[in-house]
Amino acid sequence: MPTGLTAQLSALAAALAASRARPTEPLVARFGAPSTRFYTNLAAWVAGRQLEPRPRAWRGDLLSRCRGGLAGVLMVAALLGWGCTETETGVDASQLAEAGGVDGDDLGEPIDTPFANSDTSADATSGTGSDGLVLPDLQGDGAPVGGCPGAAGCPCTKTTDCSSGFCLDTPNGQQCAKKCDDGTCPTDFKCATVPLTGGDVTNICVPAHGSLCNPCISNSQCQGPGNGGARCVSFGNGGAFCGEACSATADCVVGYECLESKDLVGNSSKQCVVKNGGACTCSAAAMKNELFTACYKDTGTAKCTGKRICLSATAPGAPSGGGLSNCLADEPEAEKCDGKDNDCDGQTDESACDDGTVCTDDNCDPKAGCSHTNNSGFCDADGSVCTKDDACSNGKCLTGKPVSCDDNNPCTTDSCDAKLSCKYANADSLGCNFDDNPCTVGDACKEGKCAAGATKACATDEPCILGKCNLLGDGKCEYKNKDGQPCDDASPCTSVDTCVADVCVGKATDCNDNNGCTIDACDKKTGCTHADAAGSCDDGDKCTTKDACVGGKCDGQTVDPSKACNDNNACTIDACNPALGCVNKPAVGLGCDDANACSVGDKCDGTGTCLSGTNTCACDNDAQCAAKDDGNTCNGTLFCDKSGPLSQCKVKLGTVVTCDTSSDNPCKKTDCEPVTGKCTPKLQPDGLPCPADDNVCTVDDSCKAGACLVGKILNCDDKNTCTADICDAKLGCKHLISGGPCNADGDACTVDDGCKDGKCEVGAKKVCDDAESCTQDSCDGKSGNCVFKQLEDQACTDGNECTVGDKCGTDKAGKYTCVAGSGPNCDDGNPCTADTCDGKAGCKNTIDPSAQAICYSGDPATKGKGICKAGLQNCDALGKLGPCLNQVLPEAKDTCDGMDNDCNGITDPGCSPTGWSARFATADVGGKGPNLTLRAVAGASNTAGSVADSKYTLKWGFLAWIKGWLGK
């Protein structure tokens, strides 16, 4: 600002301050009615003095002067060379209006130096104003309420300094709090409930916006009564500043917006921050307390930590007018060998001596400096994976040997990529040798692999003849017997088939199902069969009789144990056990009759005997005993026996009837009749099983009319032609092994089938071999005749490597055999080789240095036209072609020389003719020159010709000839 303006404003302010009077009428008219304080503060600002706090009020007052008393202010500004449109603070009217407009007549202090969000060097010492940010006026209504010290708004350092008991940190320093039990507080303060000692609470006025925009290093620095949700918001390298909890921008002071922000510990919350990424500034209290935040300086990978401090104008390192300092940190730089941490990473001299080569060991001595000692070991000299074993030598990394990319695959093109290593591209359609196998033909590359060609047809349908190609010899088909090898004769009536000579022989299948009610046999198509048999059998159950085969099973009639097993003993329980037959078990304790009428309570003992019970036959005479007789004359009569101490009734000796059973048999038993006392023979039921002849070779012996008759003869036929079937009376059926011919498989192609060890074994297979690889040899199983089936169009080999595509067919002599195919294509595409074929080795390609090849490098359509002709290339000793010699290529343009120079088939297009010739019946005429005139006699007429517009014009007739001769 001009010095004259400063002096004039200072004088004006002093005069107004002394008089406290309103300005003169002209001054009022020009300036409005500014307060004394306005001019005092304005003069102090001009003189660089400390200003009274009220930045927003000052701005608003100044704005009102520039707007309300605009005419007077403009006049003064015009006279003094300074106006409202040129403020050195850099704050325009719109910024002032956004900050809150006019607030009283006082002029506050100038705006502090702004802090750019990510640029720590932004005008830190320029003394310019904020980028749109105006700190909220937290002074409230200004003067303390009551007298200081102790009253609300008075300065304080501790709680005892204040009558309210609360000394608060405010943007204007520590001040005593005002109680707000009525809920009212000064402007920019709010009423908050705070706790008291003992659990009570009270309401005091606290700054509405707490520590908003103060620099900070922790969340706790931003929090206070009524502002517990404030956080220390991180702004990157430039530091961190206090925010204020919010839900929406409407909750924030003018100039701020509510955004999701991260604090220093990484937690997110909604906080009031300067709008549009603007910068925070320092309040008077922040400068007084020199509040600071952490900041960083970085250069590449080097990063040093420092501080940004709110400093008053007189503090060392403060920006002009005071405010937030630049980042006070060491300048980061690359590490040096000086014993210092130059890049601020906590390590010293760690990379100061790195010479960039892996073949030296780098060491740092802050006094002696860097040293580099050569080492040995592996390294990477060229950055290529196509070399290996790169190694250090004399401090340098030397390239190793090339990596071999040969995959030994003739069907790939091998190469190496410096980054990707070996690469293999398929070289399909090339000829190759799949496995050095002469038994395959037509091997070729396919999808990067050598695929085998067709296999020579050496196989045979005969299971015991192995047909194969001679892999180690000439590659011809050879055949041999597979003696002792498993095989399959395709007959279900043999098993464990084995090759014997060239015949597949198997052992007869054992079809015996151990069932006497089936006829076991083998069908050569379906295998074992078991047909139902008829006749008697033995089901193995001794409690059945009349056993017979029914539906392939042996079934018998179950006997009645009470009849078949009755031993006529009341003291046994009669039963039948399927394995043991009849069983008569003593019925111990069972009541019985001892045939003595004088005893009662008779019981059976453990031996099956009926023991007499209590004697009830005490008597005095025989008559008394007769009265007690049971009336059964067979067991004798009673008499009174007085020989003992007690007389009792006893059976009279000689009165018991004893029958003669010497002629009895299982079907006839003699018993005494109780009434008559006579012995009478009793016949057993017909059909009751009985042993007629004690011979196991008869079955179903049974009773008939009291006689035990012999049953049927046991059937011992085992359906085996190789056994003699007999029956032994004691042992039963026997099958004696016998010899002789038999038919083992029903196949006419096996001969000499014979019995061996009781089994019919297959004989030798009939050999059918015509020694021809193009026929399938077999034998007809029904007729036994050999069959030679021709293998139509089957691939084969004639043993000559110089023929390919050999197939079975009829040769010129009419024989069906392997017919040679066409010769192989031995052309390797190289004109410098002589391509031949050897019958055993196959194709040969021998270098011929004397060979030549026709060549032509021009357009093939021009070859042989006009002046163009092909040349020759000579072959060298390595089989490579030399340059093309003596070829004539097309010229760029055709010239009028009578030749086709550009070889397009047209000679001299657009050129005048230089000659003409014709043949007539009476003469030959011709001539040369650009102006050709000719005459000739053609029959009775003369002809003449001349050049006209590069074309001939012929004139006919005698008159024309005369004119031509006369030159007319």
Buried (B, 14 or more C-beta within 10 A) or exposed (E): EEEEBBBBBBEBBEEBEEEEEEBEEEBBEBBBBBBBBBBBBBBBBBEEEEBBBBBBBBBBBBBBBBBBBBEBBBBBBEEBEBBBEEBEBBBEBEBBBBBBEBBBBBBBBBBBBBBBBEEBEBBBBEBBBBBBBBBBBBBBEBEBBBEBEBBBBBBBEEEEBBBBBBBBBBBBBBBBBBBBEEEEBBBBBBBBEBEEEEEEEBBBBBBBBBBBBBBBBEBEBBBBBBBEBBBBBBBEBBBBBBBBBBEEEEEBBEBBBBBEBBBBEEEEBBBBBBBEEBBBBBBBBBBBBBBBBBBBBBEEEBBBBBBBBBBBBEBEEBBBBBBBBBBBBBEBBEBBBBEBBBBBBEEBBBBBBEEEBBBBEBBBEEEEEBEBEEEEEEBEBEEBBBBEEBBBEEEEBBBBEEBEBEEEBBBBEBEBEEEEEBEBEBBBEBBBEBEEBBBBBBBBBBEBBBBBBEBBBBBBEBBBBBBBBBEEEBBBBBBEBBEEEEBEBBBBBBEEBBBBBBBBBBBBBEBEEEBBBBBBEBEBEEEBEBEEBEBBBBBEBBBBBBBBBEEBBBBBEEBBBEEBBEEEBBBBBBBBEEEEBBBBEBBEEBEBBBBBBBBEEBBBBEEBEBBBBEBBBEBEEBEBBBEBBEEBBBBBBBBBBEEEEEBBBBBBEEBBBEBEEEEBBBBBBBBBBEEEBEBEBEBBEEBBBBEBEEBBBBBBBBBBEBBBBBBEEBBBEBBBBBBEBEBEEEEBBEBEEBEEEBBBBBBBBBEEBBBBEBBBBBBBBBBBBEEBBBBBBBBBBEEEEBEBEBBEEBBBBBBBBBBBBBBBBEEEEEEBBBBBBEEBEBEBEBBBBEBEBEEEEBBEBEBBEEBBBEBBEBEEEBBEBBBBBBBBBBBEEEBEBBEBEEBBBBBEEBEBEEBBBBBBEEBBEEEEBBEBEBEEEEEEBEEEEEEBEBBBBBEEEBBBBEBEEEEEEEBEEEEBBEEBEEEE
